[in-house]
Amino acid sequence: MTAQASKQDALEPVAVGTPVARTEGPLKVRGAAAYAFEVPADDPLFLHLVQSTIAKGAVRTVDASPALAHEGVVAVLDHTNAPRLETGENAELQVLQTPDVTFRGQVVAVVVAESAEAAREGARLVVVDYDVQEHKAELRGGDEDSYAPEKVNPAFPTDSSVGDMDRALEAAAVVVDETYTTPYEHNNPMEPHATTARWAADADEGPRLVLDASTQSVHGVISELAPILGLEAEEIRVRSPYVGGGFGSKGLPHAHDVVAALAARANPGRPVRIALTRQQMFALAGYRTATIQRFQLAAGADGTLLGINHEVLEQTSALKEFAEQTAVATRHMYAAPNRHTSHRLVTLDVAVPSWMRAPGEMPGMAAHEMAMDELAVACGIDPVELRVRNEPEVDPESGQPFGHRKLVECLRTGAERFGWAERDPRPGARLDGDWLVGLGVASATYPYYRQPANTARIEALTGGRYAVSIGAADIGTGALTVLGQIAADALGIGVADVDVHLGDSSLPPATVAGGSAGTASWGSAIVEAARTFRKEHGASPGVGDVSTGSPADNPAMDTHSLHSFGAQFVELGVNVWTGEPRLRRMLGVFSAGRIINPTTARSQLIGGMVMGLGGGLLEESVRDPRFGHVVTQDLASYHVASHADVRDVEAVWLDETDPLTNPMGSRGIGEIGIVGAAAAVANAAWHATGIRVRDLPVTADRFLDLPADLPALAGHPSGGA
Ligand code: MOS
């Protein structure tokens, strides 16, 4: 299959590429968009979870009587009286089925009450007694108990080797051999995980169970929940028209969704509502695992890479395996004839990790790009030039041609716009008042995914309008708006004449808003449905004419290495007296295929960069291994980047259309903005101070003892020497 033969039949862009305002924006700013916890419900019951206070063991007894005596409390469900579930592969969802406790914070009971307040007070009053076992909740380097998972998320090989790394190390003029660590991070979308559930009171009522769930995938919730509830897929309906962020944490249902279904089943006809508290989200909604990464770069004196070795140690949970694909991006990033990547997991008695924005690429590229900066310094080469010098001709592991690799253009464009040429290569050479100032760069990458299993339906309405329906999810990204633009161009009509319907499992099946693949996957289905519609109904269809369409497989996905690329530039100040690191400027330049809506795309890319800035400077979930849980479980102690941290952040992109990916020529933009950002921060911190931070995040305490010989500090009252 040649590149020519696998070109996607392109869409003629008219609305696509224009900054259409967010369709549902007015509803959201007026508070008229009902989120999962707020959907209208008659006489609802409220749930509050009781969580284990031990990390490992078993529930011996649950004394519900004090809770049941409290006014408004209706019931307390625990493993002895909760409705039974069918067994299933996702152990995280087997809630209240056994007395076993596998992490601190696990759901051991749920209080059902007439008000949210009564439920919460009831949960406080439930007395749980445990048989306690020894637990292990600390990830340490050199852990003897690590193992190789069968694959890493979602289905990549665990290990990969090309050539002979040992010989590369022997032949190298310069070797970087360092260990980098990244911390636990929690997704923390603004809208907490929430579900309103209703079990039908009688069998003739339609679906047995209706869930209004805050989810990235309505059909995904059904495929996870239907089997364990003993229902056919058609017997559950899931709706999520508005979702206040997810970042992966709403990509799969979690325990609270199951609890809502069980409590609804126990109270047929009555809606039940549950929302996780911010603190509960630190145990029950997934998170990014911490990593310990050894990086070896073997290079010639001119910086040409001879070998790359990336060995990752990370953790998973006793309840369910999740293997973050931390070293996978390394496999296609830079040219080097000898290469090795591996992942090892340590099983801990902790909450279940899962997807968080750019799982794998975010922590892995943080380490890779910090190591590249060290190599640039060791070779005396500009860090932008080092990356350009190691640009591969073809995918260095698979040997496949790249579809549309524009990393060098991103680096060069960014360097030009950021004023990189004026950068003094010496660290600690620039002072602005009491702030040492440094510039850092890092590359970004994210794979192109397109999920085939998507169907869209198009129906002609009166007045020349069209309804476009697909069970997709807009989690705040702008998907609703962007799909309208794609549909308009596919039908050859104006954006204002399209009504897009999504966020409901009664609409045609759609895959998850994840893997930065939503627009590509759903948009391809819409284009196909529009083509079918025109074929079946011609240019002047009758009202009520309907067609559906699903995209064919894209052969280029098998023949080409398809990825987005980017370059992150950071100017960081480090206070001479306090060590405080502060962002001064940040620029991201991205190559992500055609940008369908510059307004929503810019927001997505900047959002990713801000989250990456948080990963560079602030975000760290601190686990207390004595108890097994995360102690920084609120936004006062888990710091995300907020307005005062952000200041001047800009995202731009190359003007391009990818001929191999899909009819829109797009790739994906949800995740690449976070990739590389933390490394650019750490590299800028080195340039400001000469201090190399290899353990994220980059915090003030690292800079309390500045090197004595920084050029900019000669004569400064802080001493400098
Ligand atoms: Mo994203 S972590 O694939 O929702």
Residues whose N, C-alpha, C, O or C-beta is under 5 A from the ligand:
A	BS01	MOS	F247 G248 G251 W355 M356 R357 A358 P359 A513 G514 G515 S516
